[in-house]
Amino acid sequence: MNTYKLACVIEKDEDGYYGYCPELKACHAQGDTFEEVLTNLRDVLSLLVQDKIAEKEPIPSSELINFTTIEVTV
């Protein structure tokens, strides 16, 4: 069994949490809580990686991604 590191972005809005993986265009998930969206993203990522393995396609990998929020007063 192999382990893969994939970057994911999770955003919060008035409806809950939304997450996606920029490296795998088909990877999108949502949840009412942060933990729920993480669980849902893991499920989707697992299926997508399994599919890529079956199709003998390369699997992207991330080592380090910085993401931050910057506040601007105008």
PASEBA-1860 file (N, C-alpha, C; in nm, 3 decimals):
! residues 74
1> MNTYKLAC> 0.085/-0.118/0.000/0.000/0.000/0.000/0.089/0.124/0.000 ~ 0.063/0.218/-0.087/0.140/0.342/-0.099/0.065/0.459/-0.035 ~ 0.141/0.560/0.002/0.084/0.682/0.056/0.115/0.796/-0.040 ~ 0.017/0.881/-0.065/0.032/0.993/-0.157/-0.003/1.121/-0.083 ~ 0.075/1.228/-0.107/0.047/1.360/-0.051/-0.010/1.447/-0.163 ~ -0.129/1.499/-0.139/-0.196/1.584/-0.238/-0.242/1.712/-0.170 ~ -0.221/1.823/-0.236/-0.264/1.952/-0.182/-0.415/1.966/-0.193 ~ -0.475/2.017/-0.088/-0.619/2.044/-0.089/-0.644/2.183/-0.033
9> VIEKDEDG> -0.744/2.248/-0.087/-0.787/2.380/-0.040/-0.924/2.362/0.023 ~ -0.940/2.416/0.143/-1.069/2.409/0.212/-1.112/2.551/0.244 ~ -1.234/2.582/0.204/-1.290/2.715/0.226/-1.417/2.703/0.310 ~ -1.441/2.803/0.393/-1.563/2.807/0.474/-1.648/2.924/0.428 ~ -1.777/2.897/0.415/-1.872/3.005/0.386/-1.997/2.982/0.468 ~ -2.103/3.056/0.441/-2.225/3.047/0.521/-2.295/2.912/0.510 ~ -2.262/2.832/0.409/-2.326/2.703/0.389/-2.246/2.586/0.447 ~ -2.125/2.612/0.496/-2.042/2.504/0.550/-1.902/2.511/0.491
17> YYGYCPEL> -1.848/2.396/0.460/-1.711/2.387/0.410/-1.709/2.324/0.271 ~ -1.618/2.373/0.188/-1.601/2.324/0.052/-1.452/2.299/0.033 ~ -1.418/2.184/-0.022/-1.278/2.152/-0.044/-1.255/2.099/-0.184 ~ -1.133/2.121/-0.233/-1.096/2.068/-0.364/-0.946/2.046/-0.370 ~ -0.905/1.967/-0.464/-0.764/1.937/-0.487/-0.726/1.994/-0.622 ~ -0.644/2.100/-0.627/-0.608/2.162/-0.755/-0.535/2.067/-0.850 ~ -0.467/1.967/-0.796/-0.391/1.873/-0.879/-0.478/1.768/-0.947 ~ -0.596/1.743/-0.890/-0.690/1.647/-0.949/-0.821/1.722/-0.974
25> KACHAQGD> -0.840/1.761/-1.095/-0.952/1.850/-1.131/-1.089/1.796/-1.088 ~ -1.104/1.664/-1.079/-1.234/1.606/-1.046/-1.259/1.595/-0.896 ~ -1.165/1.641/-0.815/-1.177/1.624/-0.670/-1.240/1.746/-0.605 ~ -1.367/1.729/-0.566/-1.442/1.833/-0.496/-1.523/1.765/-0.387 ~ -1.536/1.829/-0.271/-1.616/1.773/-0.163/-1.669/1.887/-0.077 ~ -1.772/1.856/0.000/-1.826/1.955/0.091/-1.866/1.887/0.221 ~ -1.889/1.966/0.324/-1.931/1.913/0.452/-1.981/2.023/0.542 ~ -2.054/1.985/0.644/-2.106/2.083/0.740/-1.998/2.129/0.836
33> TFEEVLTN> -1.896/2.045/0.859/-1.787/2.078/0.949/-1.653/2.059/0.876 ~ -1.547/2.113/0.935/-1.414/2.096/0.879/-1.377/1.947/0.874 ~ -1.405/1.876/0.982/-1.374/1.733/0.988/-1.450/1.655/0.882 ~ -1.576/1.692/0.858/-1.656/1.622/0.759/-1.602/1.644/0.617 ~ -1.563/1.765/0.585/-1.510/1.790/0.451/-1.376/1.717/0.434 ~ -1.294/1.708/0.540/-1.169/1.632/0.532/-1.197/1.484/0.504 ~ -1.292/1.428/0.574/-1.329/1.288/0.551/-1.378/1.267/0.409 ~ -1.463/1.358/0.362/-1.517/1.347/0.227/-1.407/1.363/0.121
41> LRDVLSLL> -1.313/1.455/0.145/-1.201/1.472/0.052/-1.115/1.346/0.046 ~ -1.088/1.287/0.162/-1.009/1.163/0.163/-1.077/1.053/0.083 ~ -1.208/1.042/0.097/-1.283/0.940/0.023/-1.272/0.963/-0.128 ~ -1.292/1.087/-0.171/-1.286/1.120/-0.313/-1.144/1.101/-0.366 ~ -1.044/1.148/-0.289/-0.905/1.132/-0.331/-0.868/0.985/-0.345 ~ -0.911/0.904/-0.253/-0.881/0.761/-0.258/-0.936/0.699/-0.386 ~ -1.060/0.731/-0.419/-1.121/0.678/-0.542/-1.049/0.727/-0.667 ~ -1.014/0.855/-0.670/-0.947/0.910/-0.787/-0.806/0.851/-0.805
49> VQDKIAEK> -0.734/0.833/-0.695/-0.600/0.776/-0.703/-0.609/0.629/-0.747 ~ -0.705/0.555/-0.694/-0.725/0.416/-0.736/-0.752/0.409/-0.887 ~ -0.833/0.502/-0.935/-0.865/0.506/-1.077/-0.740/0.536/-1.160 ~ -0.659/0.631/-1.115/-0.535/0.665/-1.188/-0.440/0.545/-1.190 ~ -0.431/0.473/-1.079/-0.346/0.354/-1.074/-0.396/0.250/-1.174 ~ -0.527/0.227/-1.175/-0.585/0.129/-1.267/-0.561/0.166/-1.413 ~ -0.563/0.296/-1.442/-0.543/0.345/-1.579/-0.395/0.368/-1.611 ~ -0.307/0.338/-1.513/-0.162/0.357/-1.529/-0.126/0.503/-1.562
57> EPIPSSEL> -0.199/0.595/-1.500/-0.173/0.737/-1.517/-0.086/0.786/-1.402 ~ -0.006/0.891/-1.424/0.076/0.944/-1.314/-0.011/1.006/-1.205 ~ 0.038/0.997/-1.084/-0.034/1.054/-0.970/0.048/1.173/-0.921 ~ -0.014/1.293/-0.918/0.059/1.411/-0.872/0.093/1.398/-0.724 ~ 0.194/1.472/-0.682/0.235/1.470/-0.542/0.279/1.610/-0.502 ~ 0.247/1.649/-0.380/0.285/1.780/-0.327/0.374/1.761/-0.206 ~ 0.476/1.840/-0.198/0.563/1.839/-0.081/0.530/1.955/0.012 ~ 0.515/2.074/-0.045/0.489/2.191/0.038/0.409/2.292/-0.042
65> INFTTIEV> 0.302/2.338/0.020/0.221/2.443/-0.041/0.191/2.543/0.070 ~ 0.212/2.670/0.043/0.175/2.775/0.137/0.046/2.839/0.091 ~ -0.042/2.857/0.184/-0.168/2.922/0.154/-0.204/3.007/0.275 ~ -0.235/3.132/0.251/-0.267/3.220/0.363/-0.377/3.317/0.324 ~ -0.431/3.381/0.422/-0.528/3.487/0.401/-0.460/3.619/0.434 ~ -0.474/3.716/0.347/-0.416/3.847/0.367/-0.528/3.948/0.380 ~ -0.525/4.026/0.486/-0.627/4.127/0.508/-0.579/4.259/0.448 ~ -0.665/4.323/0.372/-0.633/4.451/0.306/-0.740/4.553/0.344
73> TV> -0.697/4.665/0.392/-0.790/4.773/0.423/-0.781/4.877/0.312 ~ -0.895/4.909/0.251/-0.899/5.005/0.141/-0.993/5.117/0.177
END
